[in-house]
Amino acid sequence: MCYAFVAYQSGYLKAHYPAEFMAGVLSRNLTDISKITTFMEECKRMGMEVLGPDVNESYRKFTVNKSGAIRFGMAGVKGVGAGAVEEIIRVREEGGPFKDIFDFVERVNLQTVNKKNLEALAAAGGFDGFTDLHRAQYFASLPGEQTTFVENLARYGNLYQNDQATAASSLFGAAGANAAITKPVAPVCEEFSILEKLAREKDLIGIYLSAHPLDVYKLEINHFCTTKFKDLEDLEKMKGRDVTMGGIVTAARSGTTKKGNPYGIMTVDDYTGSYEFAFFGRDYPEFAKFMVEGYYILIKGKVQEKQWSKDGELEVKVNKIEMLDGVRESRISGINIQIPLQSLDDALVTDLAELTKETEGNVTLRFSIYDKEDQTQHAQFFSRSTKINLSDEIVDYLDSHPEISFSLS
């Protein structure tokens, strides 16, 4: 009876207050990265936006902002302790939002919010709301200097606060004393690459939040992979199956066995988690060239017993690896776009015409028009002479219109 009542309450909250409900679920699992990842995917499925940490909006745990988006809690950022989080929230609530990064270091207690905290917040996107700066600048140095901008900010903040304390206690108010304290200059540098930005984000938050490095190969992952790394958590259920997986290499190392034979181990990430692959014997020279951090790869293999195992221990035996960047061109010969008759209008026709014109390639384009109500097909169109390049722009457009479906051949 109690369980049924709790289930009813949960269902009611999820239906009527979905963002608040999911923020609560995420907060309860703040330290469990695998569950956070699962619930983040559920948020996406429900059409909810999950935003990264922000010193002007985040609290300790996940919350819902004024726009209805879920905001990541600062307590979820590795290297930012509870004391630092409470200090940021206290100062913000007492004096209002921080105007810029200088206002931030002038106001918070820098004994509580120290340099390590500043670095973690900068790398995790906590200062992204200060749009005049990007993340890489906090870790760069001016020409001829050894100290980073974060270090200069911490030094400036301490000097400013000490000056304010001296002025407050001085009989004459130390008028004009802080005129000598100048704000540090932000170095000019290139932004982090997408991979570096996301790698730092994952290191500090535990997940890829602002994007995922595999997004550029979402089409290939969705259409050519049969298995997710999460599925490999229980190999017994997968025994005897052929598996195809796609991911990005996030770590790789080579070594030598006691017998002097070379081996390699690499970690690969997909949307659901990570998996470690080990290569010994003849497999190592065959697959070593793919053991490079940042490589996007497609892996084919089979779940089977290890060759010399006496207790039936299972492994994913890798049979083939290829680069993901060649999959679209080598494996896709046609796309069939299915459009409900009820959704067909001038705007849709114009959009598709614009997207597919002057995109010469090797993919045959077909259209199928059907009635959504009775599922009867009305017409099919395709051109034998015109073939297109299946660009990310086309795929993104189709993905953003759920009423349209497509299949590949």
C-alpha positions in Angstrom: 0.0 0.0 0.0 2.8 2.4 1.0 4.8 1.5 -2.1 1.7 2.1 -4.3 1.2 5.5 -2.7 4.8 6.5 -3.2 4.7 5.3 -6.9 1.5 7.4 -7.4 3.2 10.5 -5.8 6.3 10.1 -8.0 4.2 9.6 -11.1 2.1 12.7 -10.3 5.2 14.9 -9.7 6.9 13.6 -12.9 3.8 14.4 -14.9 3.0 17.8 -13.5 6.4 19.1 -12.3 8.9 17.2 -14.6 11.8 19.6 -14.2 11.6 19.8 -10.5 11.1 16.0 -10.2 14.2 15.3 -12.3 16.3 17.9 -10.5 15.4 16.0 -7.3 16.3 12.7 -8.8 19.6 14.0 -10.0 20.4 15.6 -6.7 19.8 12.3 -4.8 22.3 10.6 -7.1 24.9 13.4 -7.2 27.8 11.1 -6.3 26.7 8.2 -8.6 28.0 9.1 -12.1 26.4 6.1 -13.9 23.0 7.0 -12.5 23.5 10.7 -13.2 24.3 9.8 -16.9 21.2 7.6 -17.1 18.9 10.4 -15.7 20.5 13.0 -17.9 19.6 10.9 -20.9 16.0 10.7 -19.5 16.0 14.5 -19.2 16.9 14.8 -22.9 14.3 12.3 -23.8 11.7 14.4 -22.0 12.9 17.5 -23.8 14.4 19.1 -20.7 17.6 21.2 -20.9 20.3 20.5 -18.4 22.7 23.4 -18.0 26.2 23.3 -16.5 27.3 24.8 -13.2 27.1 28.6 -13.0 28.3 30.8 -10.1 25.3 33.1 -10.6 22.6 30.5 -10.7 23.8 27.2 -9.3 23.1 26.0 -5.7 24.7 23.1 -4.0 22.5 20.5 -5.8 20.5 20.4 -9.0 17.8 23.1 -9.2 15.3 24.5 -11.8 16.0 28.0 -13.0 13.5 30.7 -14.0 13.4 29.5 -17.6 12.5 25.9 -16.5 15.9 24.4 -17.3 17.7 22.2 -14.8 20.9 23.8 -13.5 23.9 21.6 -12.4 24.8 21.8 -8.7 28.2 23.2 -7.8 28.7 20.4 -5.2 28.9 18.1 -8.2 32.1 19.7 -9.4 35.2 17.9 -8.3 37.6 20.1 -6.4 34.9 22.5 -5.2 34.2 21.8 -1.6 31.0 22.4 0.4 32.6 25.4 2.1 33.3 27.1 -1.2 29.8 26.4 -2.5 28.2 27.8 0.6 30.4 30.9 0.5 29.5 31.6 -3.2 25.8 31.3 -2.5 26.0 33.4 0.7 27.8 36.3 -1.1 25.5 36.1 -4.1 22.3 36.2 -2.0 23.6 39.1 0.1 25.0 41.3 -2.6 23.3 40.1 -5.8 24.7 38.4 -8.9 28.4 38.7 -9.7 28.9 41.3 -12.5 32.1 39.7 -13.9 35.1 37.6 -12.7 36.7 40.6 -11.0 33.6 41.3 -9.0 33.6 37.6 -8.1 37.1 37.6 -6.6 36.6 41.0 -5.0 33.6 39.7 -3.0 34.0 36.0 -2.1 36.3 35.0 0.8 39.4 33.7 -1.1 40.5 31.7 1.9 37.4 29.6 1.5 37.1 29.8 -2.3 40.8 29.2 -3.1 42.8 29.0 -6.3 42.0 25.3 -6.7 38.3 26.1 -6.5 38.7 28.9 -9.0 40.5 26.5 -11.5 37.8 23.8 -11.1 35.0 26.2 -11.6 36.6 27.8 -14.7 37.3 24.4 -16.3 33.8 23.1 -15.6 32.1 26.2 -17.0 31.1 27.8 -13.8 32.3 31.2 -15.1 30.9 30.8 -18.6 28.2 33.4 -17.7 30.9 36.0 -17.8 30.8 36.1 -21.6 33.7 38.4 -22.2 36.0 35.5 -21.3 36.3 31.9 -22.4 37.6 29.0 -20.4 41.1 28.7 -21.9 41.9 32.3 -20.9 41.8 31.4 -17.2 44.7 28.9 -17.7 46.8 31.0 -20.1 49.6 33.4 -19.2 50.6 36.8 -20.6 53.8 36.9 -22.7 56.8 36.8 -20.5 54.8 35.7 -17.4 54.8 32.3 -15.7 51.6 32.8 -13.7 48.2 32.0 -15.2 45.2 34.4 -15.3 43.5 32.4 -12.5 46.6 32.9 -10.3 46.6 36.6 -11.1 42.9 36.8 -10.3 43.4 35.2 -6.9 46.3 37.5 -6.1 44.3 40.5 -7.2 41.3 39.5 -5.1 43.4 39.0 -2.0 45.1 42.4 -2.5 41.7 44.1 -3.1 40.1 42.6 0.0 43.1 43.4 2.2 43.1 47.0 0.9 39.3 47.2 1.7 39.9 45.8 5.2 42.8 48.3 5.8 40.7 51.2 4.6 37.8 50.3 6.8 40.0 50.1 9.9 42.0 53.3 9.1 41.2 56.5 10.9 41.5 58.4 7.6 39.9 55.7 5.4 43.2 55.3 3.4 41.6 57.4 0.6 42.7 56.4 -2.8 44.8 53.4 -1.6 43.2 50.9 -3.9 43.9 53.1 -6.9 47.3 51.3 -7.0 45.7 47.9 -7.2 45.0 47.2 -10.9 42.9 44.4 -12.3 44.9 41.7 -14.1 44.8 41.6 -17.9 43.2 38.6 -19.4 45.6 36.8 -21.9 44.5 36.6 -25.5 44.5 33.0 -26.6 42.5 30.5 -28.7 39.6 28.7 -27.1 40.0 25.1 -26.0 39.3 22.6 -28.8 36.0 20.8 -28.4 37.8 17.6 -27.2 39.9 19.4 -24.6 37.0 21.4 -23.3 34.9 18.2 -22.9 37.8 16.2 -21.5 38.2 18.8 -18.7 34.5 18.9 -18.2 34.3 15.1 -17.8 37.3 15.1 -15.4 35.6 17.6 -13.1 31.9 16.7 -13.5 32.2 13.0 -14.3 30.2 13.3 -17.5 30.2 15.2 -20.8 27.7 18.0 -20.1 27.8 20.8 -22.6 28.1 18.3 -25.5 29.5 14.9 -26.3 32.6 14.3 -28.4 30.7 11.6 -30.3 27.9 14.0 -31.5 29.8 14.5 -34.8 29.3 10.7 -35.4 25.8 10.4 -34.0 24.4 9.1 -37.3 27.0 6.3 -37.5 26.6 5.4 -33.8 22.8 5.2 -34.0 22.6 3.3 -37.3 25.7 0.9 -37.3 26.3 0.0 -33.7 24.4 -2.9 -32.2 25.8 -2.6 -28.7 26.4 0.1 -26.1 29.2 -0.2 -23.5 26.6 -0.2 -20.8 25.4 -3.5 -22.3 28.8 -5.0 -21.5 28.5 -4.7 -17.8 27.0 -8.2 -17.7 28.9 -10.3 -20.3 27.0 -13.4 -19.3 23.9 -12.0 -20.9 25.8 -11.2 -24.1 27.7 -14.6 -24.3 28.0 -15.7 -27.9 26.8 -12.5 -29.5 28.5 -10.5 -32.2 28.8 -6.9 -31.2 29.5 -3.6 -33.0 30.4 -0.6 -30.9 31.5 2.9 -31.6 33.3 5.4 -29.4 36.2 7.7 -28.8 39.6 6.6 -27.4 40.1 8.4 -24.1 43.2 6.5 -22.8 45.8 4.2 -24.2 49.0 2.6 -22.9 51.4 0.0 -24.1 53.7 -2.3 -22.2 55.7 -5.5 -22.1 54.7 -8.8 -20.4 57.1 -10.7 -18.1 57.9 -12.8 -21.1 58.9 -9.8 -23.1 55.9 -9.7 -25.4 54.2 -6.3 -26.2 50.6 -5.6 -25.2 48.3 -2.6 -25.3 45.2 -1.5 -23.3 42.9 1.3 -24.4 39.8 2.8 -22.9 36.9 3.8 -25.2 33.9 6.0 -24.3 30.5 6.0 -25.9 27.3 7.7 -24.8 26.6 5.2 -22.0 30.0 4.7 -20.4 33.5 3.4 -20.9 35.1 0.0 -21.7 38.6 -1.2 -21.6 40.0 -3.3 -24.4 43.3 -5.3 -24.0 45.4 -6.6 -26.9 47.9 -9.3 -26.6 49.8 -11.6 -29.0 49.0 -11.0 -32.7 46.1 -8.6 -31.8 48.5 -6.0 -30.6 50.4 -5.2 -33.8 47.1 -5.4 -35.7 45.2 -2.9 -33.5 48.0 -0.7 -32.0 47.6 1.9 -34.6 44.1 2.7 -33.3 45.3 3.2 -29.7 45.5 7.0 -30.0 43.6 9.3 -27.6 41.0 11.3 -29.5 40.5 8.6 -32.3 36.9 7.9 -33.2 36.6 4.2 -33.9 34.1 1.5 -34.8 34.8 -1.9 -33.1 33.5 -5.3 -34.2 33.9 -8.3 -31.9 32.3 -11.2 -30.2 31.5 -12.0 -26.5 33.2 -15.3 -25.9 35.3 -17.2 -23.3 38.9 -16.2 -23.0 41.2 -18.5 -24.9 43.1 -19.9 -21.9 40.5 -19.4 -19.3 39.8 -22.4 -17.0 36.8 -21.0 -15.3 34.9 -19.8 -18.4 35.8 -16.1 -17.9 34.3 -14.0 -20.8 35.8 -11.3 -22.9 34.9 -9.1 -25.9 37.2 -10.6 -28.5 37.9 -7.8 -31.0 38.0 -8.9 -34.6 38.0 -5.6 -36.5 38.5 -1.9 -35.9 38.0 1.0 -38.3 37.9 4.7 -38.1 34.4 6.2 -37.8 35.2 9.1 -40.2 35.1 6.7 -43.2 31.9 4.8 -42.2 29.4 7.2 -43.7 31.1 7.3 -47.1 31.8 3.5 -47.3 28.6 2.1 -45.9 25.8 4.5 -46.8 24.5 4.3 -50.4 21.0 5.7 -49.9 18.6 7.6 -47.5 14.9 7.2 -47.6 13.1 10.1 -45.9 9.6 9.3 -44.7 7.2 12.2 -44.4 3.6 12.1 -43.1 1.1 13.6 -45.5 -0.2 15.7 -42.6 3.2 17.3 -42.1 3.9 18.1 -45.8 3.7 21.8 -46.5 5.6 24.5 -48.5 8.0 25.3 -45.7 9.1 21.7 -45.3 9.5 21.2 -49.1 11.6 24.5 -49.3 13.8 23.5 -46.4 14.6 20.1 -47.8 15.2 21.5 -51.3 17.6 24.0 -49.9 19.4 21.4 -47.8 19.9 18.9 -50.6 20.7 21.2 -53.6 24.3 21.5 -54.6 25.4 18.8 -52.2 26.8 16.4 -54.8 27.8 13.1 -53.3 27.2 9.3 -53.6 24.0 8.9 -51.6 20.7 8.2 -53.4 17.9 10.3 -52.0 14.3 8.9 -51.8 11.2 10.4 -50.3 8.2 8.4 -49.1 4.9 10.2 -48.4 2.4 8.3 -46.2 -0.8 8.8 -44.3 -0.1 8.9 -40.6 -3.6 8.0 -39.7 -4.0 4.8 -41.7 -0.3 4.2 -42.4 -0.9 3.9 -46.2 1.8 5.0 -48.6 0.8 7.7 -51.1 3.9 8.3 -53.2 7.6 7.6 -53.6 10.1 9.8 -55.3 13.8 9.5 -56.1 16.3 10.5 -58.8 18.6 8.1 -60.5 20.9 10.9 -61.8 21.2 13.1 -58.7 23.0 11.9 -55.6 23.7 13.9 -52.5 26.3 14.3 -49.8 24.7 13.2 -46.5 26.0 16.2 -44.5 25.7 16.8 -40.7 23.4 19.7 -41.6 20.9 17.4 -43.3 21.0 14.9 -40.5 20.6 17.6 -37.8 17.6 19.0 -39.6 15.9 15.5 -39.8 16.7 14.8 -36.1 15.2 18.2 -35.1 11.9 17.3 -36.8 10.5 14.3 -35.0 7.5 14.0 -37.4 10.0 13.0 -40.1 11.8 9.6 -40.0 14.5 8.2 -42.2 16.2 5.0 -43.0 19.6 4.2 -44.5 20.7 1.6 -47.0 
